[in-house]
Amino acid sequence: MPAFVYLLLPISFWSGNYILGRITVSSGVDPFTISFLRWSLACLIIMPFAYKKLWKERHIMAKNWPLLVMFGWLGICNYNLFLYIGLTSTTVTNAVLLNSIMPVMILITARLLLGNKTSWLQNAGILVSTLGAIIIVSRGSIDTFLHLSFSRGDLWIITAAISWAIYSVMIIRRPKGMSLLGFFASTALIGTLFQAPLFYFFGETELVNLTEQNWAAIAYMGVFASIGAFLCWNIGIQKLGAATAGHFIHLLPVFSIGLSVLLLGERLYSFHYTGIALIFSGIFIATILSKLRRTSR
């Protein structure tokens, strides 16, 4: 597949996770239960395919265990759990807006941790696509944007975004000689182990009370939003870099709106088309146009 497809697929999977996560926590299922069951299911599915890799690469894992613990903590435990916690006490508008600034966080983190520099075209693309995301979540109204209020849930969303930004930037330091499948399986296990005591002490939902819809949502999260999305995201970052991958986060509102139209029968308005056009323009400027300029020079 073309490299950019590996970044488009996770965005589509996470858009579904975003919608289902909001619906599930609104139905009364607590975030600790959702996140733990999601990743427990993902581990059960991936282990039959990954255990041989894990055994073969056990010496690499033993040598790089602090790095693997960091990835499991940031990318598997923190980001997902914090996102679900945030969705219990913040509005959809605020959450999407705060997620849309993740590309900026990724670029800043890459500069601070790795010393990466961005060109003026990349910066221009970030500004254009960020403007598009703001137009979508504010429904094209400056008054809506100016009157956004920040709650405790917003702080959880920001913390989740920071965790994901660090994960995305540091993924380039994945242990050498370790397969993508082995890396994902080991970090998924570590992240799930981090969540186990949190689920035990803070989970409030009785498993027998989960409905068929709840289990279906968790199954989607475990298969598509966990295994499929994380594998594709890591491949995409390896091929295109963290900075480029960050631009694709701006597509999250676009995909979420598309799913709302298909699944909920909602309409698209003029501000949607304006925002989507700006988002794709920003990605084009920051990726394709920037690459063409570097090639010509």
N, C-alpha and C positions, 0 to 999 in steps of 0.2 A: 504494500500500500504506500501511497505518497506519505512523506513524513508528517505533513500537517493533519492528515486524517487521524493519526495517533493522538493528536491534541483535541480534535473535534469530538471524537467518541466519548472521552471522559466528561466533557462539558455536557453532552446530551444525557449521559447516565446520571451525572450529579444534579442536573435540572430536575429529573424525575425524583431523585432522592430528596431534593429540596421540597418539592411539592408533597411527596408522601410523608416526609418527616414532619412537616407542618400539620398535615391531616392527622397523623398518628399521635403526636403529642397533644393535639387539640381534643382527641378522643379519650384522653386520660391516661395514656401510657407514659411512664416517666422516662426521661432521657437516658438514665443509667441502664435501664432494661433494654431500650431500643439499641443503644450502641453495643452493649455486651452481646446480645443475641445476634445482632448483625455480624459481628466479627467472629463469634463462635461458629456460626454457620459457614462463614467464608473459610475459616481454618479447616473445618470438617471436609469441605469440598476440595480444597487445594492440597491437603496433606497426602492423599493417595497418589497424586501426581508428583509431589515434591519431596517425599521422604528420602528417595534415593539420592537426590541432589544434596539434601541437607547432610546426609551421612558422608557423602563424598567430599563435601566442602566443610566438614566439621572443624578442620584445622584452621581454615581461613576465618570461620566464625569465632573460634576461640581467640584468635589473634586480634580480631577487630570487634570484640564484643561491646566495648563502650560506644563505638559508632553505631552499631546495630540497635543498641538500647536507645540511643538518641533518636534514631529514625522511627522506631516503634512507638516511642513516647510522643514525639511531635506529630508524626503523620497519621498514625493509627489511633492512638488514644486521644490526645488533646484535641485535634482538629474536629473530629467527628462528635466527640462528647460535648465539647464546648458549643458546637453549632446547634445541637439538639437542645442543650440547656438554654441557649439564647433564644431559640424559637418559642420557648414557653412564655417569655415575658417581653417580647419586642414585636413590633409590627412587621409585616412582610415588606413594606416599602423601605423601612430602615435597614432591615437585614440585607436586602438585595443591594441597596446603595453602599452599605459598608463592605459587602463582598466585592463590589465593582472596583474598589480602590486597591484590591490585592496586587494587580500588576505594578502599581507604584511601590508597594511594600516590597515586592520581589526585586525590583530594580535597586531600591535603596539598600536592601539586605545584601544583594550581590555586590554592591559597591563597598559596603562596610566589611563584609566577611571575606570576599575574594578579590576586592580591588578592581572589579569590572567597571568599565567606563561606557557611557552611552553617547551616541551621536546626536546631533541636533534633529535629524530626521526621526530617530527613535523617540526622542522626547516629544516632538511634534505629534507623532502618531499616538503616543500615550495621552496627550492632552485632548486630541480629537475624539478618540474612542471613549475616554472618560466623560467627556461632554455628552456623547451619545447615550451612555449608561445613565447619566444624571437626568437627561431629558425623558427617558423611558420611565424611570422609577418616580419621577416627580410629575408624570403625566403632562409634561410640557408646560407646567405652571411654576413660575419662579416663587409664587406665594407658598405653594406646597413645599418646595425645597427649603425656603427660609424658615418655615414653621415646624420643621422636623424637631422632635424632642428626643433626647437620648436617655435611655433607661438602663437598668442593670443588665438587661438582655443585650443591649447594644454593646456593652463592654465585653460580654462573653463572645459576641460575634467578632469584635475587633481582636480579641485574644486568639480566637480560632484562626483568623486570617494571618496574624503574625506567626503562629505556629506553622501554618502551611507555607508561608513565604520562606521561612528558614529551612523547612524540609525541602522545598523545591530548589532552593539555591544549593544546599549541601548535597543533594542527590548526586551531583557530579563527582563527589568523593566516595561513591559506593565502593566497597572493598574490591580491589582488582582480583580477577580470577574467580569471582563469585558470579554465578549465573543470575539472570533476572528472576527466574522462578525461585531459586534458593533464597535470594535476597528478600523477595516479597513474602515468601512463606515464613522466614525467620522473623521479620519485622512484624508480620501479622500476629504471630504467636506471642511475641514480646508485648505488643500493644494490647492484645486480649488479656494477657496475664496482668498487665497494669490495671485493666478495667475490672477484673474479677473481684477484688476486695471492695471496690467502689460500688459494684452491683450488689454485693452481699450486704453492705452496711447501709447504702442509700437507696437501693431499688425498692420501690413501694408497690409495684404492680404484681399481682398474683398471675403466674403463667396460665393457670386454668381459666382465667377471666379474659384472656386474649381471644379476640374474634378471628374468624377466617380472614377478614379484611386486614387485620393487624398482622397475621402471619404471612399473608401474601405480600404486604408492604415490606416486612422484614426480609422475606425471601428475595425480593427485588434488590433491596439494599445489599444483601450478602453476596449475590451473584454479579449483578451489573455494576452497582455503585461502589462495590469493594474490589472484587477480583478483576473484572473487566476494566474498570476505570483506572485503578492503580497501575496495572500492568501497562496499559496504553500510555498513561501519563509519564511513567518512567522511561518508556521507549522514546516518546516524543521529546522529552527533555534531553535524553542522550543524543538524539539526532539534531535538534534545533537549538538547544540551550535553554536555560531558565528564563532569561529575559524575553525571548521570543514566546515561550510558553505562557508567560504572564499575560501577554496581550489577549490570549484566547479566553481568559477569565471574563473579559468583557462580553463574551457571547452568552454568558449565563442568563442574563435577563432576556436576551433574544430567544434562547431555547425554552426558557420557562414560559414566556408569553406564547410561543408556538404550541407548547403542550397544553396550555390553558385553552387556546382556540380549538385544538383537536379534541380534547377530553372534556372540557367544560362548556364549550360552545360560546366562548367569549369573543368579542369583536376586536378588530384592530382599528386604531384611530390614527389620525395624521401624525401625532407625536410619536407613535410607534415606528412609522415608516421613516421619519426624520432621524430618530435615535438609531435605528438599525443601519441606516445609510452611513451615519457618522462612525458607528462602531466598525463597520467593514472598511470604511475609508481609512480609519486610524490604523487598523491592522495591516492594510495594504501599504501605507506609508512607512510604518515601523518595520515591516518585514521585507516584502518584495522590493519596494522602491529603495529601501536602505541597502539591501543586498546588491541591487543593480548598480547603485552609486559606488559601493565599495569595489565591485568588479571592474567598473569603468576606470576607476582610479588606479 
